[in-house]
Amino acid sequence: MDQMANPMDKLNGYYFEDLEVGMTDVFAKTVTEADIVLFAGISGDTNPVHLNEEFASATMFKGRIAHGILSASFISTVIGTKLPGPGCIYVSQALRFKAPVKAGDTVQAHCTITNLIPEKKFIELKTQCLVAGKVVVDGEAMIMVPSRAK
């Protein structure tokens, strides 16, 4: 009888041994009014710049904006579902918020491997969120990736 592969392998994303510097992946989502309201409810961040048009209109943004961390959460989508994918562990993330995101904007989260750290089975990623080609969130992440060598 042939030896079967571990069924859990089907749930796993990339293994450390499969990764190379320069690999990249993307997730895109159009942010809706509902996303902003639901994120406020889930996070507890009810800052009126996100929820109150009258208040937000008097700010430098001239209207309501999405939570910056909502856009940044799309980076987590890439990491947890695509590159390196299921099974990895987020270790750290540095973020710089460069521009606002508003309801109706399509945010593209891009992650690119910039470094492999074999002794720890960690990767470093350049992480960015863009709207219409403009960087709205810029950062770097450190991710622990499963290895085939147990």
N, C-alpha and C positions, 0 to 999 in steps of 0.2 A: 504494500500500500504506500502511495506517495505521501511524503510528509507534508502536512498542510501548513501554510504560513499562519502566523499569529492573526486571528480575526481582528484584533485591535488595530493592526496596521492599516486597515481600510479607513479607520477614523482619523489617523494621523496625517498631518501635513508633511512638509519636507523634513527629512532628517538632516542633522548637521552636516553629514558627509555629502549630501546632495547640493549644498549651497555654494555659491561663488560670489565674490565681490562683483558688483554691477547688476546682479539680478534685481528686477523691479516688478512691482504690481500696483494696481490702482483700484479704487472703489469710488463710485460717484453716486450722489444723491441730491435731489432737489429738496431744499429745506422748505417745509410748509408752515403755515400758521399753527396747525395742530402740533407739529413737532416742537415748536417753541413753547407752546402752552403745556404740553405733556412733559417736556424736559424740565420746565419750571416746577411742575408738580412733583416729579420724581426726585429732583435734586434739592428742592426747597429754595432755590434761588429765584425769588420773586421780585428782584430788582425791577423797578418800573421802566427802566430803559428797554426791558424785554417785553413788558406786558401792557404798558399804558401809553397809547399813542400821543395823548396830550402832553404828558411829561416828556416823552422821548423826542417829540418835535422841537422842544426847547433846548435840546442838547446839541453838541457838535455833530451828531449823526443825522439830525433833522428827521428822525423817525425811529421806530422800533428796530432793534437789532437782535439777532440770535445770540445765544450764549456762546462765547468763544469756545468753551469746552465741549459744546455740542458738535461743532465742526471738528474739533480735535478728536472726538470719539470715533470719527470715521477712520482715523489712523489705526485705532484699535481694531476696527473691522478688517482692514487689510491684514494686520498682523495675526489676528486670531482665526481668520478664515482663508487667507490666500498665501501670504508670504511672511513668515514661514508656515503659518497655518495651524490647524488644530494640534494641540499637544504642547505648544510653546508656552513660555511664561514671561510676561512683561516684567522686566526688572527695574527700568527707569525710563523717564521721558522728560526731556527739556523742551519747552515751548516758548515761542515768541509770537504774540498776536500782532499782526501787521495791518490789518484792515477789517472793517466790519462785514458781516454777512447778514443779509436781510431775507425775509420770506420770499420765496420765488427764485433765489439764487441756487445754482447747481454747484455743489462743492465736490471737487475731485481730490481725494486723498491719495498721495503718491508715497510709496516707501521703496527705498533703494538700499541694498546692502553695501556698506562702505568698508567694513572690516570683519574678519573672522578671528575669533579668539579660541583656538582649538583646545587649550588646556582647561578652559572652563565650559566649552561648548556654548559660548555666547556669540552673538552677532551684534554689530552696531549698524544702525539704519539712519539714513537721512530721511526725515519725514516732513512732508509739506502738504498743505491744503491750498488749492487754487480755485478761484472763481473767475471764469472768463480769461484764463491765462495769468491772472494776477495772484501772487502769493498772499494769502490771508493768514496762514499759520505756518511757521517755520520751526523746525526742531530736529532733535536727534533722539534716538531710542536705543536701549540695550535690551536684548531679548535672549533668554535661555532657550536652547533648542534641543529636543530629544536626540539622542545618538543611537545608532544601531548597536553599538558596542555597549552592552548593559553592565 
